[in-house]
Amino acid sequence: VNITNVLNGGTAKATSSIICKGTFTTIKLTGQSGSIQWQTNNGGGPFKDITINGNSNTLTTPNLTVPTTYRAVLSSGGCTPVYSNEVTISIIPASVGGTATPKYPTVCSGEVDTINLTGNVGSIQWQKDSSNIFVNIPGATGSFYVTKPLTIQTTYRAMVTSSGCAPAASSEALIFVSPGSKA
């Protein structure tokens, strides 16, 4: 008589079940018995076996762009396979810096300008170039920024952060200052 242990699907848990678009996470299976085969639904549809590195108790996902669900199938000999719980990885939008555009590319000395930010994804923090280092402008967090009166050529940009994802810089908005008055 050959006795086989009862299979146990175990518990699958992701290091992070909410990730930024284009990043990965790790899923660990604990408390299981039997041989492991990870499966995914690749953002919807039927589950399919993961053929590369899909047999370890720890699975590193590829970089994901859509919500994706994972589970493990446990098998042993001729026993009916069992499944772990399903783990769904949710995706939040990645930060997108967007385009910073000054209303006037050139202003007269002492005038202000308005810089608009378009095409961004995430919360905004405007920055000013100060000796080749961008520094935050306190309180400048809207979709546009009105400069202080300008006396020298100045470069601005926005740092944009989406829900804890890595920040992204906008394009740089360079404003020239003309020493003369407007005609």
Phi, psi and chi 1 to 4 in degrees:
 res  aa     phi    psi   chi1   chi2   chi3   chi4
   1 VAL       -  131.9  173.5      -      -      -
   2 ASN  -108.0  118.0 -172.1    6.6      -      -
   3 ILE  -104.3  129.2  -61.8  175.4      -      -
   4 THR  -112.7  137.9  -55.1      -      -      -
   5 ASN   -61.8  152.0  -70.2  -26.5      -      -
   6 VAL   -68.2  134.9  174.8      -      -      -
   7 LEU   -75.9  147.2  -68.8  172.8      -      -
   8 ASN  -130.9  125.8 -179.3  -12.9      -      -
   9 GLY   -68.3  -21.6      -      -      -      -
  10 GLY    73.6 -172.3      -      -      -      -
  11 THR  -122.4  123.1  -58.4      -      -      -
  12 ALA   -97.3  134.5      -      -      -      -
  13 LYS  -143.2  131.6 -175.7  174.2 -179.1 -176.7
  14 ALA   -85.6  144.6      -      -      -      -
  15 THR   -56.5  -43.3  -57.4      -      -      -
  16 SER  -143.5  124.3  179.5      -      -      -
  17 SER   -93.2   -2.3   61.0      -      -      -
  18 ILE  -127.2  116.8  -58.7  173.1      -      -
  19 ILE  -129.3  162.5   61.4  173.3      -      -
  20 CYS   -75.4  145.0  -63.9      -      -      -
  21 LYS   -54.6  132.9 -176.5  175.5 -176.7  176.9
  22 GLY    86.4    9.5      -      -      -      -
  23 THR  -118.3  178.5   61.9      -      -      -
  24 PHE  -125.1  171.0   65.0   91.3      -      -
  25 THR  -143.4  174.9 -170.4      -      -      -
  26 THR  -119.2  139.0  -58.4      -      -      -
  27 ILE  -119.0  130.1  -56.0  170.5      -      -
  28 LYS  -116.0  138.4 -174.4  166.9 -177.9  149.1
  29 LEU  -108.2  126.5 -175.6   65.3      -      -
  30 THR  -129.0  155.5   58.1      -      -      -
  31 GLY    75.0   12.5      -      -      -      -
  32 GLN   -88.9  163.8   79.5  -78.8   -3.1      -
  33 SER  -136.3  144.5   61.8      -      -      -
  34 GLY   105.5  177.8      -      -      -      -
  35 SER   -80.3  140.2  -61.9      -      -      -
  36 ILE   -97.0  136.9  -60.7  168.6      -      -
  37 GLN  -137.4  110.4  174.7   59.7   63.1      -
  38 TRP   -74.7  147.1  -75.0   99.7      -      -
  39 GLN  -132.7  156.8  -65.0 -176.9  -35.1      -
  40 THR  -140.6  156.1 -178.9      -      -      -
  41 ASN  -102.1    7.5   71.8   -8.3      -      -
  42 ASN    46.0   46.3  -72.7  -37.6      -      -
  43 GLY    85.4   14.0      -      -      -      -
  44 GLY   136.8  161.3      -      -      -      -
  45 GLY    90.6 -169.1      -      -      -      -
  46 PRO   -72.6  153.9   24.9  -31.2      -      -
  47 PHE   -73.0  141.9  -80.4   91.7      -      -
  48 LYS  -133.5  149.4  -65.1 -179.1 -178.9  173.7
  49 ASP   -63.2  142.8  -71.7  -10.0      -      -
  50 ILE   -89.5  117.9  -64.1  172.4      -      -
  51 THR   -86.9  -23.5   55.8      -      -      -
  52 ILE  -104.1  119.4  -61.7  172.5      -      -
  53 ASN    55.7   37.8  -59.7  -39.9      -      -
  54 GLY   -99.5   15.9      -      -      -      -
  55 ASN  -120.8   10.6  -56.3  106.5      -      -
  56 SER   -98.8  163.4  163.4      -      -      -
  57 ASN   -75.9   -9.3   69.1  -31.8      -      -
  58 THR  -120.5  128.4  -59.0      -      -      -
  59 LEU  -119.1  128.9  173.8   73.7      -      -
  60 THR  -102.1  121.9  -60.6      -      -      -
  61 THR   -72.3  160.2   70.4      -      -      -
  62 PRO   -73.2  176.2   25.0  -31.0      -      -
  63 ASN   -65.7  123.3  -69.0  -21.6      -      -
  64 LEU  -102.2  145.3  -60.0  174.5      -      -
  65 THR  -121.8  -11.3   58.0      -      -      -
  66 VAL  -134.9  155.3  -64.2      -      -      -
  67 PRO   -56.8  135.1  -22.1   32.3      -      -
  68 THR  -138.6  140.7  -54.9      -      -      -
  69 THR  -110.2  141.1  -57.8      -      -      -
  70 TYR  -126.2  154.1  -67.1   88.5      -      -
  71 ARG  -155.7  165.0   70.4 -179.5 -179.5 -170.8
  72 ALA  -115.0  142.2      -      -      -      -
  73 VAL  -106.4  126.6 -179.6      -      -      -
  74 LEU  -107.9  131.9  -71.0  -61.9      -      -
  75 SER  -139.3  159.1   61.4      -      -      -
  76 SER  -159.7  121.6  178.6      -      -      -
  77 GLY    54.9 -133.4      -      -      -      -
  78 GLY   -96.0   11.1      -      -      -      -
  79 CYS   -70.6  154.6  -62.8      -      -      -
  80 THR   -67.6  128.5  -57.8      -      -      -
  81 PRO   -63.2  154.4  -15.7   26.1      -      -
  82 VAL  -124.8  163.1  -64.4      -      -      -
  83 TYR  -118.1  148.5  -60.6   91.4      -      -
  84 SER   -77.1  176.5   71.2      -      -      -
  85 ASN   -65.3  159.4   58.4  -59.6      -      -
  86 GLU   -89.9  142.6  -65.5  179.4    1.0      -
  87 VAL  -120.4  118.8  174.8      -      -      -
  88 THR  -100.9  128.5  -61.3      -      -      -
  89 ILE   -98.0  117.0  -52.1  -57.9      -      -
  90 SER   -90.2  149.9  -60.5      -      -      -
  91 ILE  -115.8  130.7  -53.1  -62.3      -      -
  92 ILE  -109.1  151.0   54.4  178.1      -      -
  93 PRO   -61.1  140.5  -16.6   26.3      -      -
  94 ALA   -72.2  156.3      -      -      -      -
  95 SER   -66.2  137.0  -56.1      -      -      -
  96 VAL  -127.9  122.4  176.1      -      -      -
  97 GLY   -67.9  -36.4      -      -      -      -
  98 GLY    80.1 -167.6      -      -      -      -
  99 THR  -117.8  123.9  -56.4      -      -      -
 100 ALA   -98.0  123.4      -      -      -      -
 101 THR  -129.4  121.7  -51.8      -      -      -
 102 PRO   -74.5  145.7   25.1  -29.8      -      -
 103 LYS   -63.5  -42.6 -176.5  172.2 -177.7  179.7
 104 TYR  -123.3  117.8  -56.6  106.9      -      -
 105 PRO   -64.4  -25.2  -20.2   30.6      -      -
 106 THR  -132.5  133.0  -58.0      -      -      -
 107 VAL  -125.1  161.8  -63.5      -      -      -
 108 CYS   -79.7  153.3  -69.2      -      -      -
 109 SER   -54.6  131.8 -176.5      -      -      -
 110 GLY    91.9   -6.3      -      -      -      -
 111 GLU   -90.8  161.2  -69.0 -176.6  -26.0      -
 112 VAL  -102.3  166.2  -60.8      -      -      -
 113 ASP  -140.0  161.3 -158.8   -6.5      -      -
 114 THR  -116.4  130.4  -59.7      -      -      -
 115 ILE  -111.4  126.5  -53.0  163.8      -      -
 116 ASN  -103.1  143.8  -73.6  -57.7      -      -
 117 LEU  -112.9  126.4 -175.9   63.8      -      -
 118 THR  -130.1  155.9   57.9      -      -      -
 119 GLY    74.9   14.2      -      -      -      -
 120 ASN   -90.9  158.6   62.8  -63.6      -      -
 121 VAL  -132.2  113.7  175.8      -      -      -
 122 GLY   125.2  179.3      -      -      -      -
 123 SER   -81.3  152.0   59.0      -      -      -
 124 ILE  -110.6  140.3  -60.4  165.5      -      -
 125 GLN  -136.4  111.1  173.5   59.3   64.4      -
 126 TRP   -73.3  146.9  -75.1   98.2      -      -
 127 GLN  -133.2  154.9  -63.7 -178.5  -35.6      -
 128 LYS  -123.0  139.2  176.3 -178.5  172.5 -178.6
 129 ASP   -74.1  121.7 -174.9   -7.4      -      -
 130 SER  -126.2   99.5  177.5      -      -      -
 131 SER    58.2   48.6  -57.7      -      -      -
 132 ASN    67.6   18.2  -64.8  -39.1      -      -
 133 ILE  -130.1  124.7  -62.4  172.6      -      -
 134 PHE   -78.9  131.0  -80.4   93.8      -      -
 135 VAL  -123.1  146.8  -66.1      -      -      -
 136 ASN   -64.0  143.3  -70.5  -15.0      -      -
 137 ILE   -99.4  112.3  -58.9  168.6      -      -
 138 PRO   -54.3  131.4  -24.6   34.5      -      -
 139 GLY    78.1   -1.5      -      -      -      -
 140 ALA   -92.2   87.4      -      -      -      -
 141 THR  -129.6   13.2   57.2      -      -      -
 142 GLY   -93.9  179.7      -      -      -      -
 143 SER   -75.6   -9.3   61.5      -      -      -
 144 PHE  -138.7  159.4   66.5   91.9      -      -
 145 TYR  -135.1  129.8  173.1   68.0      -      -
 146 VAL   -97.5  120.6  178.3      -      -      -
 147 THR   -69.8  164.6   69.6      -      -      -
 148 LYS   -74.8  166.8  -57.4  -73.2 -174.6 -148.0
 149 PRO   -56.0  130.5  -27.7   36.2      -      -
 150 LEU   -99.7  137.4  -62.5  168.5      -      -
 151 THR  -123.8  -14.4   56.5      -      -      -
 152 ILE  -135.8  160.1   59.7  169.4      -      -
 153 GLN   -55.9  130.8  172.0 -179.3  -53.2      -
 154 THR  -137.8  143.3  -51.8      -      -      -
 155 THR  -113.4  135.9  -56.9      -      -      -
 156 TYR  -125.5  158.0  -64.3   88.7      -      -
 157 ARG  -155.8  169.1   73.6  175.7 -177.2 -171.2
 158 ALA  -116.8  139.1      -      -      -      -
 159 MET  -100.3  128.1  -73.3  -56.9  -68.0      -
 160 VAL  -119.1  132.0 -178.7      -      -      -
 161 THR  -129.0  125.9  -53.9      -      -      -
 162 SER  -104.6  109.2  174.9      -      -      -
 163 SER    44.6   46.3  -58.3      -      -      -
 164 GLY    85.3   -0.7      -      -      -      -
 165 CYS   -71.1  167.1  -64.0      -      -      -
 166 ALA   -58.9  136.5      -      -      -      -
 167 PRO   -67.8  155.6   20.4  -26.4      -      -
 168 ALA  -129.0  140.4      -      -      -      -
 169 ALA   -89.7  142.5      -      -      -      -
 170 SER   -74.9  176.4   71.5      -      -      -
 171 SER   -64.4  160.3   62.5      -      -      -
 172 GLU   -90.4  139.5  -65.5  179.8    2.1      -
 173 ALA  -108.1  109.9      -      -      -      -
 174 LEU   -97.3  125.3  174.0   60.1      -      -
 175 ILE  -113.8  122.0  -57.9  172.2      -      -
 176 PHE   -88.1  150.4  -67.1   95.7      -      -
 177 VAL  -117.9  123.3  176.4      -      -      -
 178 SER   -91.4  131.7  171.4      -      -      -
 179 PRO   -70.8  -23.4   22.1  -28.4      -      -
 180 GLY   -87.7  178.5      -      -      -      -
 181 SER   -91.0  160.7   60.9      -      -      -
 182 LYS   -68.2  142.7  -74.8 -173.0  179.2  176.3
 183 ALA   -80.6      -      -      -      -      -
